[in-house]
Amino acid sequence: MDHDVNKGSYLFDFGDLNEKTVDDWIKLARQLGMNQIDFHGGRSFRFGDCRPNPEIYPNGLASMKAVVDRLHEAGLKAGLHTYAFFIAKDAPWVTPVPDPRLGKDGEYTLAADLSADAVTVPVNESLERRRLETGFFEQNSLTLQIGDELIVYAGLSKEKPYAFTKCQRGAHGTKVAAHKAGAKVYHLKQCFFLFTPDGDSTLLEEVAQKTADTYNACGFDMMYLDALDGEGILGGNEYGWHYGSKFVFELFKRLKKPPVMEMSTFHHHLWYVRSRMGAWDHPNRSHKAFIDMHCEANAGLTRMFLPGHLGWWAVKTWSDIQNEPTYADDIEYLCGKCIGNDCGFSVMGVNPGNINSAPVYGRLAGIMRQYEELRHANYFDAATRAKLAEPGKEYTLFQNTDGRWRLRPVVYDKHKVECLDDWSRCWQVSNPFGPQPVRLRIEALVSISPYETPESATVVDFADTADFSEHAANTGVTADLRPNTELIKAGKVSGAFTASNTGKVDRKAAWAKAGKKFEPPLSLEKHEGLGLWVHGDGKGEILNIQLTSPAHVSGGIGDHYINIDFTGWRYLELVEPEGDRWRNYKWPYGWSYSIFREHVDFKQVHTISLWYNNLPPDGSVTCHLSPIRGLSVFMNKVRNPSVTIGGRTLVFPVEMESGSYIEFNSPTDCKHYSKEGGLIGDVTPQGDVPQLTAGTNEASFRCEPTGDVRPRARVTVISQGDPL
């Protein structure tokens, strides 16, 4: 477990690596500082039997082995990335004749003869527990097996006569046939859109054998058993550990050499075969907060003698309101934490075909490579590594004139400007270092339509709060939501949301909820922003307006925090979901992926919830809310932005489209980048460069107004300390 290979970093291939492109992949790995490549299945090889894609590997395993051999010649390790025991729907165990050992979670009896052209399958037994929802993480299929035929249904008759309806016969390349009354009708298991073997059948062993054959024949060095976290589908969650372990041990005993072994779940049986741990999926927002949480989770691995890992990472460019771009300081934070915690990471989404198409890739690649070279060289001493490991502490890497690499502490102080009113455009900046000229990043954000626009969609009007039927609160906290016609800013009624805290829990765990379900789900596809007026009481509580989609559709949670540090009415626009501050409070919901990675599907909004947190102990709060309206989100312009600190104003004579950004390091080093990260051009700022004093600084932002639409921006003030 302490072998250096376990601390390597790898690059993902999703089907573009072959005999013709392997040298380009080697070049890319070196450009990024990666020393391992992961062959992810699905496109490059089929899940289940691991058959290489003949379009990518025309000579099958021989072609795949040739690629692995070339990587070895270049000093790179190669990994086989499967979906554990799951089986693709075009695998030979499925088509043209489905194997009777496929996993099943329901058995029914055909109620009448079924002709070859029938589209309704009548059964004797109740279908009450059957459902039509499917999704990537949903353990449910719409597939039946009758003899050697697979049938996909799209409807259910849950009242007598029971039946599977709207059926597609001969699904997945199986042969349509007539079936006699009394024939067994089996319901197949599915997760990740893949079938499974019966966990108690020899098919589980056959999948393990095929996986081992591929690993052995090609000479792979590593293996990642993705989707093993779906092991509960084989025998129920209570026995998932048994079947998951059973598959892994059946596989492991067939391998000719021990791999660097990872998998997507962990319980005590798997410790014996596991090499490293911590390969989480990448976040889509609040990158640094996610990294801190990841490092915290990895801290316990040392007690289990397991090396950690901080993958899988993806470089993001601006795309929509639920994704944040990846900047150089995000990569420095990630790579610095790898040095501090003595672990590797991995990168996905970058390949030889796109490394030059997105300019940001090339800029960030150099940062990754340099940090990785220093990490593998054990360049920094233990004291420096300990500083790098501290959560929330940031450093930037630079090279002295004598060629030595040094680290300098740095703080990136972010502030979102929601409008040009003083409450939003003015804020305080903390500089923990000595006096210095300011450095800045200014990001142009999207705008949303005005609250009064006729095209708005009313999400909640509070005329009847009985439909907020989901109520919950932490110990010692109570809450109530009622209509109010006395304090109104817009519409005919307000929602009076009150809460009390007797102080039995920590203030940052003093939460309460009033939630409403939409049945059927509400479409906000054209209204992804929210607008509302809030009458605050100035007591410092957090009001959180939260949207979610059905669990089978999306695991995302869209939190929107409002600091009630004001009194009276204030108009709020809620656009980008919260992530950075989520861990500042204790909530009874969510996990890392739902907050930082997954999206709310605005086509299907299932719930809207009003939450309080940070309630004052031994006190009560009351906020009044206007009707909440869904508003359209659109690209806008931020024209001639300026930042004032300490009486000095710096104006940037430029027009910024949403998603683009400015990075200002000095009057002669100021650049404007597109939302794809490409250089638009140099900017010559006008005015005096603000000087940060040590401690608290008053800052403000301005730009030219854009009619009745509010321009929005995120300003990051950057300060640096003396080198370590």
N, C-alpha and C positions, 0 to 999 in steps of 0.2 A: 504493500500500500504506500510505502514511502518512495517508490521508484519515481524518477523524474517524469516518466511518461504520463503519470496520473495528474501532473500539474501542467500538462500541455494545453494549448488552445487550438481550437479547430474551426474550420470553415465548412459550411453546409453546401452540399450539392443536391439539387432536386431534379436531376436528370439531364444536366448539360455537360457532364464530365464523361468523356469517351476517349477512344484511342486517338482521335484526331485533335481533340482539345486539351488533352492531358498536360501538355507543356504550357499552355496558357494558364491552366489552373495552378501549376507549380509556380509560375511567375506571380500569379495573384496571391498565392499563399505567402510568398516571400515579401511581397509588397505590403501585406497586412501584418506580417510578423507571426503568422500562424504556422504551426508545425504538424498539424493533423488535418485530415479531411474526412468528413462524415458523408457517406453515401445514403441519403434518405430515400426510402422506398416509396412506392406509389406510382411514380413515373419511370424511374430508372430500373426498378424491379417490382414484381407483383407481390403484394402482401399475402402471406400464407405459405405458398410454395416457393417464393423468392425467385421465380423465373425471371432472368434478365430480359428487359425490353428489347426485342430483336431490332427495333429501329435505332436503338442506341448501342447495343452490343450484338452485332449481327452474328457473331460466333458464340453467342451464349456466355456460359461461364468462362470460356477461354478468352473472350474479349474483355470481360470484367477483370480477369486475372492479369491480363496484359497491362491494364490501367493501374492496378494495384502494384504490380512489379515496377512500373515506371515511377510511381510515387516513392516506393522504397529506395530506388536508385537515387532519387533526389533528397533522401533523408526524411521523408514525411511518412507518418503513420496513416493507416486507412481504417475507417470504421463502417460497420454494417448496421444500418438504422432501420429496424423492422417495427411492425405493429404487433409485437409479441405473437400470441396465438390467433389473432384475428385473420379472417380469410376474405380475400377480395371476391366480388360477385362474378368474376369471369375466371376464377380458378377452376381446375378440373374437378375439385370436390363439389362444385356447384353446377357446372355446365359441361357437357349437355345432359348428363344424368346426375341429379343431386344425390350426394352421399347420404345414406340413412343415418350416419353418425353426426350430421350437423346438429348444432345445439338448438333445443326447442324449449319453449316455456308455456306451451298450451297444447292440449289434445282434445279434439272434438270429433263428433260422429256425423258423417254426411247423412242428412235427413231424407234425401231423395236421390234418385239417379241424376247424375250430372252429365249433360251432353257436352260434346266437344266445343260447341259454340255458346254455351251458357255464360253469362256474365254475373250471375248471382250464385253464391255457394251457400245453400241452406244447411244448417246444423241443428242438432237436437239440444245442445247445451246453451246456457245463457252466455251472452257476450258482454255482460256488465263491466267486467274488468278490462276489456279491450279498449284501446283508444287510438285516435288517428294522428296524434302528435308525434312527429319524429324530429330529430335534430342530431347534430354531431355528437353531443354528449348524452343524448337520450337513449336509454336502453329499451328500445322498442322498434319493431319492424312492422311492415305492412305486407309481409310475405307468408304465404301458406305453402305447405308441401303435402301433396296427395300422390302417393306412389312416386313415380319418376317425373312428376310435373310440379313446377313452381308457379304460383299464382299470386299476383300483386293486387290488392284491393284498395279502394279509395273511399269506401263507405261502410257503415255498420248499421244493421237493424237490431237494436237492443231490446225490442219488444217482440213477442211471438208473432209470426214465425221468425226465429233468429236466423240471421244470414250475414255473410260478408258480401258486400255489393260493389258495383262498378269495377268489376274485376278485369284484369289483363291476364289472359291465359297464356301459358307457355312462356312465362317470364324468364329472363336471363338465359335465353337460348335453349330452354328445355322443350320437350315435345308435348304438344297438346294431346290430351286423351280424354275419353269418356270414363266416368267412374261410377261404380255401383253404390246404391244406398248402403249405408253401414260402413263404408270405407273410412279409415282414419284420416282426419284433417289435422295436420300439425302446424303450429305457429312457430316460425323460426325466430331465434334470438338475433338481435342486432345492436351494435354500438359503434360509434365512429363511422356509420354507414357501411359497416362490414359485418359479415356473418361470423359465427363462432363454431368451434367443435363442441361436441358433448364432452364436458370435462371428465367424465368417467369412461370415455371410450378410447380406443386406440388411435382415433384421429388426432387427439391432442399430441400423442407421441409422434405421429407422422409429420405434423407441422414442425415439431421440434427437430425431427430428423432432417427435413428439407432445409431448415434454417442452418443447422450444423453443416450440412453438405455444402452449402454456399460459402459459409465462413471458411471451411477447411479447404475447399477447392481453390479459392481465390487468394488465400493467404492473408486475410484480414487480421488486423491487430486489435481492433476495438469493436464493441457491440453495444448498441443502445436499444433496449427493449421498451420502445415507446408504447403507450396504450396499455401497459400492464396494470395501470390504475383502474382499468375496466374489468379487473379480475372477478369482481363480485357478480358479473353476469353469468359466470359459469356455475355457481352454486349458491347465489345469494350473498349479500354483504357479510353475513355472519361467517361464511366459509370462504370468502374471497382469498384470504391469506393462504389457505390450503391449496387451492387450485393454482393461484399465481406461483407459489413456491414449487408446486409439482411440475409445472411447465418449465420453469427456470432450471430445475435440477435435471429434468429429462434432457433439456438442451445441453446443459453444461457437461454432462457426462459423455456427450457425443463429440465434444470439441477436441481437436488434436493438440491445441495449445491454449493456455489460459488467455482470455482477452482482457483488455481494459473494459470492465463490465459496468454498465449503468442501466438503470430502468426508471420508469416514471412513478414508482411507488416504493415504499420501504417498510418492511416489518422484519422481525428478528431473524426469520429463516434466511432472508436475503443477504444478511450481513456477511455470510460465509463466502459469497461469490461476488460481492460488490466491491468496486475499486475506488470510486469517487462519487460525489453526490452534490446536487445543487443546480442542476441544469434546468432552471425555470424558463418558461416562455418569456419573450421580451415584453416590456411595457410599451404602451402607446402614448403615455403622458406621465408627467411628474417623475421623470427618469431618476433623479437623484434620491428622492424619497423612496422609490422602489428599490434602488441599490442598497440603501441603508437597511431597509427591511430584510432584503435578501442576505446581507452580511450578518444581521442579527440572527436569522434563522440558521445560517451556516455555522455560527459560533459553537453550537453543541456538537458539531461533527468531530472536533478534535478529541472529545471524550470517548468517541467510538472508533478512534484511530482511522478516520476516513478523511481524505483530502476533500476540500471544497471545490466548488466551481461557480462562476458567476455568469454563465450563459443562460439562455441563448439570447444574443443581442441582435438588434436590427437597427440600422441607420435610417432614420425617418426624415423625410422632407415634408413640408406643409401640405396637407391634403384636405382636412376638414376640421370642424370644431372639436372633434373628439380625439384628434391626434396632435401631438406637439412635435416640432422638429427636433432633431438631434444636433446640438451645437458642440463645438470643440471642447467646451468645459464639461459637457456631459461625458464625453469620451475620456477626458483626463480624470474625471471623478471615478469612472469605472476602472480604468487601468491603474489608477493610483490605489484603489481599494484592492485590486488583484495583487499588487506588490505588497501592500500592507498586510494582507491575509494569506499571502503565499499560495495563490491559486490561479488557475487559468480561467478563460472565458471562451465563448464561441460566437461566431458571426453568421447570420443568415441574410439572404436577400441580396447579397453582393456576388457577382459572378463576372467572368471575363467579358461577357457581352454588355454589361451595364456599368462597369467600373469607371468608364470614361464618359458615359452619357449623363450621369448626375455629378456635376463638379464637386459637390460636397464629399462624395466618396473619396476622391483623390486627396482632398485636404485632410480628412480624418484618418485615412489609411496611414499617413506618415506618423501621426500621433500614436496610433496603435502599435505600429512597428517599433518605434523608438522605446516606448514603455516596455514592450515585451522583450526587446533585446536587453534592456537593463534588468528586468526581472530575472530572466534566465541566467544572466551573468552575476546575479546576487550583488548588484552594484552598490546598493545602499545598505548602511549598517542597521543593526537591530533597532536602535533608538529612532532612526528616521522612519523605518518601516512601521514602528508602533504609532508614530504620529499620522502616517498615511492611513492607518486602519481606523482612526477615530471617526465615529459617525458624525456627519455634518461638517467635518473639517476638510477644506479644499486647498489644493496646491496646484501650481502651474510649473511646468518643466521648462528650463532654459539651459543654454550652454554658455559657459564663461568664455572669455577670449582665449583662455589657456586650454580650451577643449573639454573642461570638466562639466559634467551635468549637475545642475543644482535644482532645488525645489524652493519655490517661494509661496508662502501662504497667501490666499486670495479669498475674497468674499464677493459673491454675486447676490446683490440685494434686489429682488424683483418687486415690481409694483405694477398692478393692472390699472390703467386709466380707463374707466368706464364711460366717462363723459367729461365735458369741460367745466362742470361745476366745481367749486372749490373743494368740496368734500372728497372728490375723486382725483382731481388733478394736482392736489397738494398733499404731500406726505413727508414723513421723516425717514432719513437714511442714516444708518449706523455705520461708522467707520472705526473698526477696532484697532487700526494702525495709526501711523503718524500722518501729518498733513501731506497732501499729494494732489496733483492734477487728476481730475475725474476721468474715468473711462466709462463708456456707455455701450449698451445695445438697445436699440429701439425697434420693436416689432410692430408692424401694422396688423391689426386684427380685423375680423369681419365686423360688419354692422348689422343691425336688425331693423325692421320697419317700425315706424312709430306705433305707440300703443293705440292710438285712435284710428289707425288705418282700417278701412272697411273690410279688407281682406283678412283681418285677424281672425283667429279661431278661439272661442271661449273654452278654456280647459276646465275651469272651476268658477262658479259665480257666487257660491256661499248662500244662495237663497234658501237652500235646504241642506244643512250639514249632517243630516241623518245618513246620507250616503257615505260619509266618512266613518265607516263602521269598524275599521281596524284601529284599536286603541291599545297602547302599551306604554309602560313607564318603568324606570328603574326604581329600586327600593327607596321609599321615602319621597317619591316624586309623583305628583298628580297633574293632570292636564285636562283641558276642556276646550272644545271648539263650538261656537254658537254664532248664528246670524246676528248682525247688529245693524240697526237702521239709524243710529244716533251719530256715529262718527263715519262719514262717507266721503271718499275722494273721487271715486268713479263708480259708475253703475248705480244700482238701487239699494245695494246691501253690501256690508263688509263682513268678513269673517273675523270674529274676536277670538283669538287664540291665547288662552291663559294657562299658566303653569305655576306650581308651587314646589319648593324643595325644602324638606325638613333637615337637610344636611347629613343624612345617614350614609351618603356615598361621596366620594371625591367630586368636587365641582365639575371637573372635566369628564365625569361619568354620569352627571345628572341629566339624563335624557328623557324625553317623552315624545310620543308619536300620535298623530291622527292621520289615518290613511284611507284612501278611496280606490276601489277597483273599477276598471272600465270593462264591462261585459256587453258586447265583444270589445276587444282592444280598440283604443282610439288611434286614429291615424293623424300624426303630426308631421307627415313627410314633407309638407311644404311650410311648416311652422316650427322649425327646430329651436328657435329662441323663445324665451318666456319673458313677458313683461308684467310688472305689477307695481302698485303703490303699497308701501308699508308705513304704518304709523308706529314709530318706535318709542320705547319708554326709557332708552338710554341706560339700561342696567347691565349691559355687557354680555347678554346672552347671545348664543348663536342660533339663528333661524335657518333651517336647512330645507330647501324645496327639492324634493327627490322624485325622479322619474325612473321607472323600470319597465322592461319588456317581459313577456312570458318566459319562464325559465327554459323551456325547450327551444326558444328562438334565440335568446341572447342572455348571457350571464352578466351583462353590464349594469352598473348602478350609476345613475347620473345625479350626483349630489351637487347642490349649489348653496354655498354658505353665504349668509348675510350677517355681518357683525352689527348687532343692535347697540351701537355706540352713539346713537343720535336720538333726538326727541322730535316728535311731529312727523309730518308726511315726507317721504322720500321715494322717488321713482327709481326702480331697479330693473336692469336688463340682465337676464341670466342666460349665458351662452355656453362658454366652455365648462365642462364638468370639473369638479373639485378633485384634487389628488394630493397636493403638497401638504395640506393641513389635516388630512384624514386621521393620521396617527397622533395628532395632538389631543384627540378626544377618544373616549371609549364609546363605541357604538355596539348595538346587539346584532349587527348584520354585516355582511360583506366579508370578503377575503381579498388577498392581494390582486388576483386577476380581475375580479369584478370591479374594483376601484381603478386600477392602473392599466388594465389591458382591454377588457371587453367593452363593447359598445352597446348603447341603447339603440334598439331598432325603432326609429321614429315612425315607421309604418305600423308598428304594433306596440303602442304604449299601454301597458297593463295596469300600472298603478301610478298615482301621484300621492306623495305623503308629505305632511308637514311635520318637521322634527324640531325639537328644542334640544340644546345642550349648553353646558357651561352656565347652568342656572345658579343664581346667587344663593348661597346657603341661608336657610331660615328666612327665605323671602319668596316673593311671587313676581311674575312678569305678565305683561299683557301687550300683545301686538295686534293691530288691526290690519287686515289685508284686503285690498281691493280685489275684484275679479282677476284671476290669472289668465292671461291671454297668450296663445301661441302666435308667434310672429315670424315672418320670413327672414332668413339669413342670406346675406348677399355680400359680394366683394365690394369694397369701398376704397377710397383714397385717403391717406393721411398726408396733408400738404404742409410743407415747411414746418416740420415739428421743431420745437425748441425746448431746452431744459435749462432751468434756472436753479442754481445752488449758491447760497451765500452772496446773493445780490449780483452774481455774474450770469449772464445768459448766453447760451450758445445756440445759434439757429442753423438748421440744416436745410439749405435751399434745394429741396428735392420733393418729388411726388412719389409716395410709397403706396403700392397696391397691397391689399390684404395678403398676408403671407410673406411679404418681403421684409427685409430688415436692414438696419444700418449698424455697423460696428465701428465705434470711434475709439481709437487708442491715443491719437494726438492730432494736432491740426494738419499734419502731413500724412497721417495714416487713418483715413476714414473711408470706408467702402460701403457701397450699397449692393445688397445681394437679392436675387430673385427668390421666390418661394421654393424653387428647386435647388437653391444654394449656389446658383451661378452668379458670377460677378457682373452686375449691371454697369458699374463704373465707380470711379473715385468721386468723393464728395468733398468740396471745400467749405467747411463750416464758417459761419460768420459770427463775430462777437468775441467775447472773452471766454477762455476756457475756465469753467468753474473749478474752484479749489476745495477739496474736501478737508475739513478740519478733523482732528481726532475727536471721536465721540459722535454726538447726534448732529445731523445737518438737515436744514429745512430745504426741501426740493419741491419744484413745481414743473408742470408740463403744459405746453400750449401747442396748438396747431390751428390752421385755418378751418373755420366751421364749414360743414357740408350740408347746408340747408336745414331741413327738419330732421335729418338723420344724424345720430351721434357718431362721431369718429371714435374709435377705440384703439388703444395701443397698450403694449406691455413695455415698461422701461426697466432695464437692469443696470444698476449703478455698481461699478466694479472698483474695488479697492484692494491694494496689495501691501504685504508687509516685507520685512527684511528676509533675505534667503536663509534657509536652514544651514 
